[in-house]
Amino acid sequence: MKATITAWANAAWRWLAKWCFTIGQLLWPWLEKLTSKQENTLKENLTRDEARIDALDFGKDGDAALEEARRLADSEAERRRGTDQKAATYLPLVAALIPLVLTLVSALWEKKAGSAPIWLNMLLLGLAVAYIASAGHWAFRELKVGVSHEPGLTDFEKAWGVPHPSQTLARRLLLHTRRNRDGVNWKVTCIKMAHEYLLRAFLTFSLLLLVNIGWYLAGPLIQTWLSAPSPVLTTPRQAIAAVAEVDSLAAQLRTTEAWTVLDNDCRRRTHGRAALTFAPGVVTTPAKIPLILRPAKGENGAAQNIRLDCAGKAVGLARAWFIPMRLAGLKRSPGLPDLLAVSATNTVVAITRNWPPTGTKDDPAKLPATLLQQADLRRDGKGRPIVLAITAVGPGAVTTP
């Protein structure tokens, strides 16, 4: 019984090691270092092949042997030139990808592109950069100057110093070709590694785009999945702290737009390690435009839901109505969704407080989905209303001790 368990455990361990090795090679391919025994075997093979070449007898047709030896030498040289050309092609490609990476970093960091979380975008982008750098590294290694064996003056002197020069020259050509083979094989290995890393860089960029497209299309479902659970107040200390935080947020929301208040609160709670981030949803065309925007005849309205997150935790949800025609030409500010990034003046229209409840039927220990709600109206330089944003502050904005 013990032997059976041991055999099963060994088999399971080998299976796990095999799959870990396969997955590791799939994510980050590497070359296994030759053991001392393998290195000695390669040296012995070279020595044995050199002895076999020296022992060859081309007495039947020395000229034909010389011609075939030249063909083999030219084939090996062509293989070397082919790898050099591919490496020289890969390096400009790697250099061309650097501006693309810088543009993507700027666009993703400032939320000008991509709707997926910044940490996920940066993780995929960092992996793509690592692949690109490794591809360049292997391409440079391929172009590294190495030893090359070619026929020289000594070979011709030795060949024409014997009765049959063509036979000796054929053997010398074959000897140089065999000595060059290991170096050319290494160059081929380098170019294969560069190709593997470039392929993974391309696939990572494709995955980055697919993730952002999928995140954008699945925005409503993601907002539901990532909604912060409502904490329950179990001690008087937690209740007092929660009321104090809601009082502080309510006082600030009376004069300042909600996203600015929540951003300052997020930086305070995380000691400056995190700032408020935005996850805009799909822009829709509502049936009615709020009258407070004073829509003119022929002006179409639009609406968008924007989730407000602090350190990966949902703290609020803004519903914004706007008239796209009025946003055109206005100066933009980085870091905010397009409809909130325009230069405008803000007016807090109303603020509603839902907690703590005043009635006796509600349990004050359970925080509701909306603690505070602010209606903010934005106007352009001409005084025209351009955006109405109603922000619901959720229980994620409250930290319980």
VOLUMSE-318628 format. One line per field, with one value per residue: y, x, z of N, C-alpha, C, CB in turn. Coordinates in steps of 0.05 Angstrom, whole numbers. Glycine has a CB too. Layout:
! VOLUMSE-318628
nY [Y ...]
nX [X ...]
nZ [Z ...]
caY [Y ...]
caX [X ...]
caZ [Z ...]
cY [Y ...]
cX [X ...]
cZ [Z ...]
cbY [Y ...]
cbX [X ...]
cbZ [Z ...]
***
This chain:
! VOLUMSE-318628
nY [-24 25 31 37 86 119 114 135 188 205 202 241 286 290 299 349 380 378 405 455 470 472 513 555 560 576 627 654 642 605 587 525 513 482 421 398 349 349 391 370 327 354 376 329 308 346 340 286 290 324 289 250 278 291 241 228 203 227 207 184 225 283 336 339 330 376 415 402 410 465 480 464 497 547 543 540 591 622 609 634 688 695 692 737 778 774 786 839 860 854 888 944 939 931 980 1013 1002 1027 1084 1074 1046 1087 1124 1094 1087 1140 1151 1112 1122 1173 1163 1171 1132 1066 1028 992 975 1015 988 937 949 971 926 889 921 928 875 868 905 881 834 857 881 836 810 847 841 788 792 828 795 757 786 794 796 740 682 661 613 612 596 607 637 600 552 547 544 496 461 464 444 390 328 324 376 391 353 361 414 409 379 417 457 430 421 474 488 452 469 519 508 501 554 580 552 571 624 617 597 643 678 651 654 710 716 687 719 767 750 739 791 816 786 800 856 852 825 865 904 874 864 916 929 888 901 950 938 903 936 952 902 893 936 921 874 893 927 958 922 934 958 936 968 954 970 1024 1060 1053 1071 1125 1144 1135 1170 1218 1220 1221 1269 1304 1295 1312 1366 1385 1372 1409 1454 1439 1401 1331 1292 1317 1323 1269 1251 1279 1258 1204 1206 1223 1181 1139 1157 1186 1148 1131 1154 1182 1144 1135 1100 1100 1086 1060 1108 1132 1147 1182 1182 1231 1296 1329 1386 1427 1433 1463 1450 1465 1470 1416 1399 1344 1300 1264 1210 1183 1133 1135 1103 1114 1102 1083 1062 1013 1003 1013 1077 1111 1131 1164 1195 1224 1274 1305 1352 1337 1372 1421 1412 1411 1439 1461 1472 1419 1378 1335 1268 1263 1237 1249 1283 1309 1333 1382 1452 1489 1522 1505 1490 1474 1444 1414 1377 1315 1278 1212 1182 1184 1149 1181 1160 1107 1057 1040 1007 1034 1013 989 1009 1046 1038 1087 1140 1196 1246 1285 1339 1368 1423 1442 1496 1530 1580 1618 1615 1576 1517 1455 1404 1359 1330 1278 1252 1194 1179 1123 1070 1054 1098 1107 1091 1043 1039]
nX [17 38 79 48 23 67 87 43 45 94 85 44 73 111 76 55 102 115 72 76 126 113 74 104 143 108 90 138 189 250 320 347 404 464 487 549 562 535 560 612 600 587 637 666 639 652 708 710 684 720 764 742 734 787 803 778 775 784 798 772 742 765 754 698 687 710 676 626 639 648 595 569 595 579 524 521 542 503 460 477 478 424 401 426 403 349 353 370 324 287 305 296 240 229 248 210 165 170 154 98 87 98 58 12 18 13 -40 -71 -59 -78 -130 -151 -159 -184 -223 -217 -192 -138 -95 -98 -91 -39 -11 -15 8 60 78 79 119 163 167 180 230 260 259 289 337 353 358 401 440 444 468 518 587 623 667 689 703 741 767 837 902 938 911 911 966 978 946 966 1015 1017 1008 955 918 863 835 855 841 785 776 794 756 709 723 725 671 645 665 642 589 566 567 533 486 476 464 417 385 382 353 306 288 282 240 199 190 174 127 96 93 62 14 2 -8 -54 -87 -92 -122 -169 -186 -200 -240 -277 -286 -310 -358 -381 -392 -439 -451 -403 -402 -443 -423 -378 -397 -395 -402 -452 -430 -441 -459 -435 -420 -425 -383 -368 -415 -416 -369 -383 -427 -401 -367 -403 -428 -385 -375 -424 -424 -383 -402 -441 -419 -380 -363 -381 -342 -294 -295 -297 -249 -210 -223 -210 -155 -140 -157 -126 -76 -51 -36 -70 -115 -179 -212 -242 -295 -323 -387 -428 -447 -512 -574 -622 -694 -716 -692 -666 -701 -673 -627 -641 -654 -647 -685 -674 -628 -595 -595 -553 -533 -495 -468 -423 -377 -347 -286 -245 -182 -194 -245 -314 -341 -380 -432 -443 -492 -497 -526 -523 -510 -483 -468 -457 -411 -370 -309 -295 -246 -204 -192 -143 -151 -204 -270 -295 -342 -340 -292 -288 -275 -311 -362 -386 -448 -479 -538 -574 -574 -581 -594 -591 -580 -562 -625 -689 -736 -768 -775 -734 -671 -617 -567 -553 -523 -549 -556 -547 -518 -511 -534 -519 -536 -508 -496 -467 -438 -420 -373 -408 -450 -487 -522 -490 -478 -512 -501 -516 -497 -489 -469 -440 -439 -386 -355 -349 -311 -306 -284]
nZ [0 17 -21 -67 -57 -55 -108 -136 -116 -136 -191 -195 -180 -221 -264 -249 -248 -302 -326 -302 -323 -377 -379 -359 -400 -440 -423 -413 -450 -447 -452 -437 -397 -419 -394 -362 -382 -431 -458 -462 -495 -543 -556 -563 -608 -647 -650 -667 -717 -744 -747 -781 -827 -842 -855 -902 -969 -1032 -1080 -1125 -1152 -1149 -1165 -1168 -1114 -1092 -1114 -1090 -1037 -1036 -1047 -1001 -963 -982 -973 -917 -905 -928 -895 -848 -865 -873 -821 -799 -829 -814 -760 -764 -785 -744 -704 -721 -721 -666 -647 -672 -644 -595 -593 -599 -552 -514 -527 -516 -461 -442 -460 -433 -380 -371 -380 -430 -466 -468 -424 -384 -317 -292 -270 -293 -347 -345 -327 -370 -409 -388 -390 -446 -459 -434 -465 -514 -503 -491 -540 -571 -542 -555 -610 -613 -591 -631 -671 -651 -657 -677 -679 -743 -791 -848 -914 -922 -935 -915 -922 -978 -989 -963 -993 -1046 -1038 -1040 -1077 -1097 -1101 -1104 -1074 -1022 -1013 -1015 -968 -930 -937 -922 -869 -847 -855 -821 -771 -769 -762 -710 -690 -726 -715 -663 -675 -704 -663 -630 -663 -666 -613 -609 -645 -618 -573 -597 -621 -575 -554 -593 -587 -535 -539 -571 -535 -497 -524 -534 -482 -464 -500 -489 -435 -439 -467 -431 -389 -357 -330 -303 -268 -235 -212 -185 -147 -84 -24 27 87 156 215 277 327 375 367 314 289 305 281 227 220 228 184 142 153 144 89 68 81 49 -2 -11 -34 -71 -129 -134 -151 -142 -86 -70 -91 -61 -11 -20 -27 23 56 38 48 8 -29 -68 -118 -139 -188 -253 -285 -341 -370 -424 -472 -479 -512 -485 -477 -459 -447 -390 -368 -344 -372 -414 -471 -540 -601 -644 -619 -595 -540 -492 -448 -394 -351 -297 -260 -197 -168 -113 -99 -123 -103 -106 -96 -110 -157 -216 -255 -316 -355 -419 -472 -531 -574 -550 -523 -558 -579 -530 -480 -456 -397 -368 -341 -328 -346 -413 -416 -367 -368 -391 -392 -347 -307 -243 -210 -152 -151 -119 -58 -27 31 55 99 168 179 193 208 246 226 194 196 227 229 181 124 70 -3 -26 5 3 -43 -99 -142 -196 -237 -297 -332 -393 -418 -437 -406 -417 -399 -398 -378 -335 -276 -234 -175 -138 -75 -47 3 2 8 61 117 166 233]
caY [0 48 33 47 114 133 115 155 215 212 208 267 307 292 312 377 393 380 426 481 476 480 539 574 565 591 655 667 621 608 565 510 514 456 409 393 325 356 407 351 312 371 378 303 306 363 326 262 298 333 266 236 295 288 214 224 198 237 199 178 249 305 361 338 334 404 430 397 423 494 484 462 521 569 539 548 620 634 606 654 714 696 699 764 795 773 802 867 868 854 911 968 935 936 1009 1026 997 1044 1106 1063 1041 1112 1135 1078 1093 1166 1150 1096 1134 1196 1153 1180 1108 1042 1030 973 988 1023 968 915 959 973 900 878 937 922 849 872 918 861 817 873 884 810 806 863 829 764 802 838 772 744 803 796 786 714 669 649 599 615 589 629 633 576 530 544 535 468 446 462 431 361 319 327 400 393 336 374 438 400 372 441 471 415 426 500 487 438 486 542 499 507 583 587 541 589 647 609 596 670 690 637 666 737 712 679 742 786 739 744 819 821 774 816 880 844 820 891 916 858 868 942 927 872 915 971 926 890 956 950 878 896 955 906 855 907 945 953 912 953 949 937 980 935 982 1053 1075 1053 1088 1153 1150 1136 1194 1241 1220 1230 1298 1318 1294 1328 1395 1391 1369 1433 1475 1428 1378 1306 1277 1330 1316 1241 1248 1288 1239 1180 1211 1225 1154 1121 1171 1195 1126 1126 1176 1173 1136 1135 1078 1109 1066 1065 1132 1125 1169 1179 1192 1258 1312 1346 1413 1446 1438 1482 1441 1480 1453 1403 1390 1317 1296 1238 1204 1163 1126 1136 1092 1127 1082 1091 1039 989 1000 1033 1095 1127 1127 1189 1194 1251 1281 1326 1357 1335 1395 1443 1405 1414 1463 1469 1463 1394 1374 1307 1254 1261 1230 1272 1303 1323 1344 1408 1476 1499 1530 1486 1500 1452 1449 1403 1355 1299 1260 1189 1167 1163 1153 1196 1143 1085 1032 1032 999 1053 998 980 1032 1042 1039 1115 1156 1224 1250 1313 1346 1389 1434 1454 1515 1539 1608 1635 1611 1556 1491 1435 1377 1356 1305 1270 1233 1180 1170 1098 1063 1050 1123 1108 1071 1038 1031]
caX [0 56 92 29 19 92 87 23 54 116 72 30 93 122 56 53 126 113 53 88 147 99 61 126 153 88 90 165 207 278 337 359 433 475 503 577 563 526 582 634 591 590 665 675 628 668 734 706 678 745 780 730 739 815 807 763 791 769 814 756 736 772 741 670 687 715 652 606 649 642 566 562 605 561 498 524 545 476 444 487 469 395 395 434 383 325 358 371 296 273 314 279 213 229 250 185 144 174 134 71 84 96 32 -8 21 1 -69 -83 -55 -96 -157 -160 -165 -187 -242 -209 -178 -111 -76 -98 -78 -10 1 -12 27 86 86 86 145 183 171 194 257 273 263 313 361 362 367 429 458 448 486 543 609 634 688 681 725 740 792 856 927 951 898 920 993 978 934 984 1040 1013 1003 927 908 833 826 862 824 758 776 796 730 690 731 715 642 637 671 623 561 556 562 508 464 471 451 390 371 377 332 281 280 271 213 180 183 158 100 82 88 38 -10 -5 -21 -81 -103 -97 -145 -193 -195 -213 -265 -296 -293 -329 -384 -393 -391 -461 -449 -380 -410 -459 -406 -358 -409 -385 -422 -458 -421 -460 -448 -441 -413 -430 -360 -370 -437 -408 -350 -397 -443 -382 -357 -425 -431 -363 -380 -448 -417 -367 -418 -458 -405 -360 -373 -377 -318 -271 -296 -290 -220 -196 -228 -196 -126 -137 -161 -104 -51 -39 -27 -90 -133 -204 -211 -269 -301 -347 -403 -435 -463 -538 -591 -647 -718 -720 -669 -675 -707 -653 -606 -653 -647 -659 -696 -654 -605 -598 -582 -542 -529 -474 -463 -395 -371 -325 -272 -222 -166 -209 -270 -334 -350 -403 -441 -454 -509 -494 -540 -508 -516 -456 -461 -447 -384 -350 -292 -288 -219 -206 -174 -137 -157 -233 -285 -297 -363 -333 -265 -289 -274 -338 -368 -404 -468 -493 -567 -588 -561 -600 -581 -609 -572 -579 -654 -703 -759 -762 -779 -709 -649 -595 -541 -548 -520 -564 -540 -540 -517 -515 -538 -514 -542 -489 -501 -443 -444 -397 -366 -430 -472 -506 -518 -479 -479 -525 -490 -527 -478 -498 -446 -447 -426 -357 -341 -348 -294 -313 -261]
caZ [0 19 -47 -86 -52 -63 -137 -145 -110 -155 -217 -194 -179 -248 -281 -241 -257 -331 -333 -294 -343 -403 -375 -357 -427 -456 -414 -415 -460 -439 -460 -415 -398 -424 -372 -368 -399 -458 -470 -469 -518 -567 -563 -574 -635 -664 -653 -683 -744 -756 -755 -803 -851 -849 -865 -927 -993 -1055 -1103 -1148 -1168 -1131 -1174 -1159 -1085 -1086 -1121 -1070 -1012 -1039 -1045 -972 -950 -990 -960 -889 -905 -934 -871 -830 -874 -869 -793 -794 -841 -797 -735 -772 -790 -718 -688 -728 -712 -638 -644 -680 -624 -571 -593 -594 -523 -499 -533 -501 -432 -437 -464 -412 -353 -370 -385 -456 -482 -452 -402 -363 -295 -299 -261 -312 -371 -341 -325 -397 -424 -378 -401 -474 -460 -427 -488 -535 -494 -494 -569 -578 -530 -570 -636 -610 -587 -656 -687 -637 -674 -668 -695 -768 -804 -877 -927 -922 -949 -905 -934 -1005 -988 -956 -1014 -1069 -1030 -1041 -1105 -1106 -1088 -1102 -1051 -996 -1010 -1008 -940 -914 -938 -904 -841 -839 -854 -796 -748 -768 -758 -682 -687 -741 -700 -641 -686 -710 -637 -621 -679 -658 -588 -615 -658 -598 -556 -613 -624 -550 -552 -611 -575 -511 -548 -580 -511 -485 -539 -530 -454 -462 -515 -473 -410 -447 -474 -407 -368 -337 -313 -285 -247 -215 -198 -169 -128 -57 -5 47 114 178 238 299 352 375 357 284 282 308 260 201 219 225 156 125 158 131 60 62 83 25 -27 -15 -50 -89 -144 -119 -158 -129 -58 -66 -97 -37 10 -26 -22 52 68 29 54 -16 -46 -89 -126 -150 -216 -266 -303 -356 -383 -452 -477 -489 -521 -470 -490 -452 -436 -368 -376 -333 -393 -434 -498 -562 -622 -660 -603 -584 -514 -487 -420 -388 -323 -291 -233 -183 -152 -96 -93 -132 -89 -116 -75 -120 -185 -228 -279 -328 -380 -432 -501 -544 -591 -534 -512 -579 -579 -503 -470 -441 -375 -367 -317 -323 -370 -432 -410 -343 -371 -404 -374 -342 -280 -230 -191 -138 -153 -96 -44 -12 50 60 123 181 174 214 217 264 212 181 214 222 228 154 106 45 -27 -30 29 -5 -72 -107 -169 -203 -263 -308 -353 -408 -414 -445 -387 -425 -386 -416 -366 -309 -264 -208 -164 -114 -58 -36 29 0 16 90 129 194 249]
cY [25 53 45 77 130 135 135 183 224 218 235 289 311 306 342 392 397 403 453 489 486 508 561 581 580 620 668 645 626 584 551 509 485 446 404 369 332 373 389 334 328 373 352 299 322 350 302 269 309 310 251 252 291 260 209 221 207 229 192 202 273 331 362 342 363 421 426 410 453 499 482 487 545 567 547 578 634 631 628 682 717 704 728 784 796 789 832 878 871 879 937 964 940 966 1024 1023 1015 1068 1097 1058 1067 1125 1121 1084 1120 1165 1135 1109 1158 1189 1165 1156 1085 1047 1010 987 993 1002 945 924 960 946 888 894 932 895 852 885 899 842 832 875 858 803 822 851 805 772 813 815 757 759 806 782 761 704 656 637 601 606 612 620 607 551 525 534 505 451 442 452 401 353 325 351 400 377 350 399 431 393 397 457 457 419 453 501 474 455 510 534 506 536 591 576 559 614 641 607 624 683 677 649 694 735 705 702 763 776 743 773 827 811 790 842 874 839 846 905 901 862 894 942 911 886 937 960 913 909 953 925 881 915 940 888 869 926 938 943 932 943 952 948 964 948 1012 1069 1076 1071 1118 1162 1153 1162 1218 1243 1230 1260 1314 1318 1312 1358 1403 1390 1393 1454 1465 1404 1352 1292 1290 1323 1287 1236 1257 1269 1213 1183 1212 1197 1135 1134 1177 1173 1121 1151 1165 1166 1133 1112 1085 1085 1074 1091 1124 1151 1167 1191 1222 1271 1328 1375 1434 1451 1457 1474 1457 1460 1442 1393 1363 1314 1268 1235 1183 1158 1124 1125 1106 1107 1094 1065 1013 985 1022 1050 1112 1121 1153 1183 1222 1253 1305 1329 1358 1359 1418 1437 1409 1440 1473 1457 1438 1393 1344 1295 1250 1250 1254 1292 1318 1338 1371 1430 1488 1508 1511 1500 1476 1459 1439 1381 1341 1280 1237 1174 1187 1169 1167 1179 1120 1058 1022 1026 1017 1038 989 1005 1027 1044 1067 1130 1185 1226 1279 1317 1371 1397 1448 1472 1523 1568 1627 1632 1590 1530 1470 1406 1379 1329 1301 1247 1221 1170 1145 1092 1058 1075 1125 1085 1068 1028 1002]
cX [17 70 74 25 43 93 67 32 76 105 58 50 105 102 54 78 125 95 63 110 134 87 82 138 134 88 117 185 236 293 348 390 443 490 532 579 555 547 605 626 594 619 675 664 644 695 731 700 703 762 769 735 768 820 793 782 774 784 797 750 740 758 712 668 691 690 630 614 643 612 557 571 587 534 499 527 519 458 452 477 439 387 403 414 357 329 359 343 282 280 299 250 210 230 224 163 147 156 106 67 82 69 10 -6 8 -29 -82 -81 -74 -125 -169 -168 -167 -205 -236 -194 -149 -91 -75 -85 -48 3 5 9 56 96 94 113 167 188 187 224 272 278 287 338 371 370 395 448 464 469 514 565 621 655 677 705 721 767 811 881 940 938 907 949 995 967 953 1012 1039 1007 975 914 878 823 831 845 795 756 777 769 710 697 721 685 632 643 653 595 550 550 537 484 456 456 422 373 364 354 305 271 269 244 192 171 167 130 84 76 63 13 -18 -18 -50 -98 -110 -121 -170 -204 -210 -239 -286 -305 -314 -357 -397 -394 -414 -459 -426 -387 -427 -442 -388 -371 -401 -407 -427 -448 -443 -446 -455 -435 -420 -407 -361 -393 -430 -389 -364 -413 -425 -372 -379 -430 -410 -367 -403 -441 -400 -383 -436 -445 -386 -371 -364 -351 -293 -271 -287 -260 -203 -199 -212 -166 -121 -138 -138 -76 -35 -30 -46 -106 -159 -201 -240 -271 -326 -361 -409 -453 -489 -553 -618 -671 -723 -695 -680 -679 -687 -630 -616 -646 -661 -669 -674 -630 -612 -583 -571 -538 -508 -472 -433 -391 -346 -312 -249 -207 -181 -236 -290 -343 -374 -409 -454 -470 -508 -510 -525 -517 -489 -449 -449 -419 -362 -335 -284 -261 -222 -185 -168 -146 -187 -246 -291 -318 -358 -306 -265 -287 -302 -340 -389 -423 -481 -522 -581 -570 -581 -585 -600 -602 -558 -609 -667 -727 -749 -765 -753 -688 -625 -568 -534 -546 -534 -545 -531 -541 -524 -519 -535 -522 -525 -494 -476 -451 -418 -392 -388 -454 -492 -501 -510 -481 -494 -515 -503 -510 -489 -473 -455 -433 -396 -341 -337 -330 -301 -289 -263]
cZ [0 -8 -68 -83 -61 -94 -148 -139 -129 -182 -217 -194 -207 -267 -274 -251 -287 -339 -325 -314 -369 -401 -373 -384 -445 -448 -419 -424 -452 -450 -436 -419 -402 -399 -381 -387 -428 -472 -478 -494 -544 -575 -575 -603 -655 -670 -671 -712 -758 -765 -779 -829 -861 -862 -892 -950 -1017 -1081 -1127 -1165 -1149 -1139 -1165 -1129 -1077 -1092 -1100 -1043 -1013 -1036 -1016 -957 -956 -976 -931 -886 -910 -910 -850 -838 -870 -841 -787 -805 -825 -772 -742 -778 -763 -702 -695 -719 -682 -632 -652 -660 -599 -571 -588 -565 -507 -503 -517 -471 -425 -439 -442 -385 -350 -376 -411 -474 -462 -428 -380 -341 -303 -292 -281 -338 -368 -338 -352 -413 -415 -388 -430 -477 -453 -450 -510 -528 -497 -523 -579 -567 -546 -598 -635 -606 -613 -673 -674 -655 -662 -687 -720 -782 -834 -889 -928 -937 -941 -918 -963 -1006 -982 -979 -1038 -1062 -1030 -1070 -1114 -1091 -1084 -1078 -1025 -992 -1004 -978 -922 -914 -920 -875 -831 -837 -828 -772 -746 -760 -730 -678 -702 -727 -677 -652 -693 -684 -627 -637 -673 -632 -592 -627 -637 -581 -572 -617 -598 -545 -569 -598 -550 -518 -557 -556 -497 -498 -533 -501 -452 -477 -499 -447 -416 -453 -450 -383 -348 -319 -294 -262 -226 -199 -178 -149 -100 -39 17 74 135 202 263 326 352 364 326 275 283 286 233 199 215 197 138 129 143 100 52 62 58 -1 -31 -32 -71 -103 -131 -125 -146 -99 -53 -73 -73 -14 6 -20 8 65 61 34 29 -35 -70 -94 -137 -180 -227 -285 -319 -370 -412 -453 -490 -497 -506 -485 -484 -442 -413 -376 -366 -353 -415 -462 -519 -583 -639 -645 -591 -558 -512 -457 -417 -358 -319 -262 -222 -164 -136 -88 -100 -119 -98 -93 -85 -149 -194 -253 -291 -353 -393 -461 -515 -560 -575 -522 -533 -577 -551 -495 -452 -418 -372 -340 -311 -348 -387 -424 -384 -345 -384 -384 -371 -313 -269 -211 -179 -137 -128 -84 -26 6 58 86 142 178 198 224 234 251 200 203 209 221 200 136 80 21 -34 -4 23 -35 -79 -136 -176 -232 -273 -331 -367 -403 -421 -426 -395 -409 -405 -405 -339 -298 -237 -197 -138 -99 -43 -10 27 7 46 100 158 209 259]
cbY [0 44 6 33 119 118 87 150 216 189 185 268 300 265 299 380 377 354 421 479 452 459 540 564 538 578 656 680 619 610 576 481 526 457 382 388 304 372 428 333 303 399 385 280 315 391 318 246 320 352 247 233 324 291 194 248 168 268 175 165 248 309 364 312 316 415 421 367 418 504 462 437 526 570 509 534 629 620 578 654 718 670 679 769 786 745 793 871 848 830 916 973 906 922 1020 1015 968 1053 1121 1038 1025 1131 1134 1049 1094 1187 1137 1068 1143 1218 1160 1197 1103 1034 1026 950 970 1050 957 906 987 990 881 878 967 922 829 888 942 845 808 901 894 788 813 891 820 744 823 858 752 741 830 783 807 693 649 670 569 644 577 637 656 574 534 570 550 463 459 490 440 351 290 301 424 384 309 382 455 376 353 459 472 385 423 522 473 411 496 555 469 498 598 575 513 597 657 582 582 688 688 607 667 752 691 657 755 791 709 733 836 808 745 821 893 819 801 909 917 828 868 964 914 846 928 987 905 865 983 949 853 907 978 891 839 921 945 979 885 957 966 908 1010 910 978 1062 1062 1024 1083 1158 1129 1112 1198 1237 1193 1214 1304 1305 1265 1323 1400 1372 1344 1445 1493 1421 1379 1287 1276 1360 1320 1223 1265 1316 1233 1173 1237 1243 1142 1114 1153 1211 1100 1102 1195 1195 1109 1162 1051 1129 1060 1041 1153 1109 1170 1193 1176 1260 1330 1344 1421 1435 1411 1511 1412 1499 1469 1422 1411 1296 1301 1234 1196 1173 1099 1164 1062 1153 1059 1107 1039 966 1002 1018 1113 1157 1103 1209 1184 1256 1288 1321 1385 1311 1405 1449 1376 1412 1485 1462 1485 1370 1385 1302 1267 1289 1215 1261 1288 1304 1325 1410 1496 1477 1560 1465 1518 1447 1436 1391 1365 1283 1275 1170 1144 1162 1126 1223 1132 1086 1035 1054 969 1074 974 961 1038 1063 1027 1128 1155 1242 1239 1321 1353 1380 1453 1432 1541 1533 1614 1629 1637 1550 1483 1441 1366 1357 1307 1262 1246 1157 1193 1076 1039 1042 1146 1106 1079 1017 1050]
cbX [-19 76 103 2 13 116 82 -4 64 136 52 12 115 129 28 51 151 103 26 100 164 77 43 147 160 60 82 174 205 282 360 348 445 494 490 593 544 500 592 640 562 578 682 665 599 673 746 683 656 760 782 699 733 833 798 744 800 767 830 730 706 802 743 657 708 738 641 602 679 651 552 574 634 558 489 548 566 464 447 517 476 382 410 462 376 317 385 389 282 280 344 280 204 252 274 177 145 203 136 67 109 118 25 -4 51 12 -75 -70 -26 -86 -176 -139 -144 -160 -270 -192 -179 -104 -82 -127 -89 -5 -18 -38 21 86 63 64 145 174 144 182 258 257 238 309 355 339 348 430 446 422 474 542 632 611 704 666 727 734 787 863 947 948 867 917 1009 962 908 986 1048 991 1009 910 916 820 839 892 825 750 800 818 720 691 761 725 630 652 700 622 559 577 586 510 470 497 466 389 389 402 339 285 303 291 215 192 209 172 102 98 112 43 -5 20 -5 -79 -88 -73 -139 -187 -171 -195 -261 -283 -268 -318 -380 -377 -391 -487 -444 -356 -426 -481 -389 -338 -440 -373 -413 -489 -396 -472 -458 -425 -383 -435 -333 -375 -462 -396 -328 -415 -459 -358 -348 -451 -430 -337 -385 -471 -400 -343 -434 -465 -390 -334 -363 -400 -315 -272 -325 -307 -212 -205 -257 -200 -117 -159 -187 -107 -33 -15 -24 -108 -119 -226 -196 -273 -305 -339 -428 -450 -448 -555 -596 -644 -743 -743 -657 -654 -735 -642 -598 -644 -653 -639 -717 -645 -598 -589 -601 -514 -556 -447 -477 -383 -368 -334 -262 -231 -158 -192 -266 -357 -327 -397 -461 -431 -538 -464 -570 -478 -532 -456 -486 -467 -384 -363 -307 -310 -204 -201 -186 -107 -145 -245 -311 -304 -389 -331 -248 -315 -254 -359 -378 -388 -488 -480 -579 -615 -536 -620 -571 -607 -553 -572 -668 -713 -774 -781 -800 -699 -642 -593 -543 -570 -490 -586 -555 -559 -490 -491 -565 -485 -573 -460 -525 -422 -457 -400 -342 -439 -486 -503 -545 -450 -450 -556 -459 -558 -450 -517 -437 -441 -440 -351 -356 -376 -264 -337 -257]
cbZ [24 41 -56 -83 -22 -53 -149 -130 -81 -157 -224 -168 -159 -260 -276 -211 -249 -343 -320 -266 -348 -410 -350 -338 -440 -451 -385 -388 -491 -408 -478 -414 -373 -448 -363 -343 -388 -457 -450 -446 -514 -561 -538 -556 -635 -652 -626 -672 -745 -737 -731 -799 -846 -825 -845 -932 -995 -1053 -1096 -1139 -1178 -1132 -1205 -1167 -1072 -1103 -1148 -1066 -1008 -1067 -1062 -960 -958 -1020 -962 -877 -925 -958 -859 -829 -904 -876 -774 -807 -870 -791 -723 -797 -808 -702 -691 -758 -718 -623 -661 -707 -615 -570 -619 -611 -513 -509 -562 -506 -424 -457 -491 -411 -350 -388 -362 -470 -504 -442 -412 -375 -271 -286 -233 -317 -378 -316 -308 -411 -421 -348 -398 -488 -441 -402 -499 -538 -465 -481 -585 -568 -502 -571 -647 -586 -566 -672 -691 -610 -678 -665 -678 -786 -794 -885 -955 -894 -944 -875 -934 -1021 -967 -931 -1024 -1082 -1003 -1022 -1108 -1100 -1103 -1128 -1053 -996 -1036 -1025 -933 -925 -967 -911 -838 -859 -878 -793 -750 -795 -763 -662 -698 -770 -690 -627 -711 -725 -616 -624 -709 -655 -568 -634 -680 -580 -544 -640 -630 -526 -561 -638 -568 -494 -572 -598 -492 -486 -569 -535 -434 -472 -543 -465 -398 -472 -496 -400 -380 -352 -330 -301 -259 -229 -218 -186 -131 -45 7 49 122 183 241 296 359 404 366 275 299 336 259 198 245 245 148 131 189 137 51 82 108 23 -25 12 -31 -74 -173 -125 -189 -132 -47 -84 -122 -28 13 -56 -35 65 60 0 73 -10 -30 -83 -146 -146 -220 -281 -288 -377 -368 -464 -494 -469 -552 -442 -481 -430 -459 -345 -367 -307 -405 -428 -502 -575 -639 -681 -581 -605 -491 -502 -406 -400 -316 -294 -234 -168 -170 -71 -63 -127 -58 -129 -67 -117 -188 -234 -273 -334 -375 -431 -504 -561 -606 -512 -503 -607 -592 -483 -456 -459 -348 -370 -294 -316 -362 -459 -408 -319 -386 -421 -386 -348 -278 -215 -205 -110 -178 -103 -28 -30 76 37 116 211 169 203 193 288 191 163 211 243 246 144 102 42 -51 -51 42 4 -81 -102 -173 -199 -264 -317 -341 -438 -430 -473 -382 -455 -371 -423 -361 -311 -261 -211 -159 -121 -38 -55 41 -28 5 103 126 196 272]
***
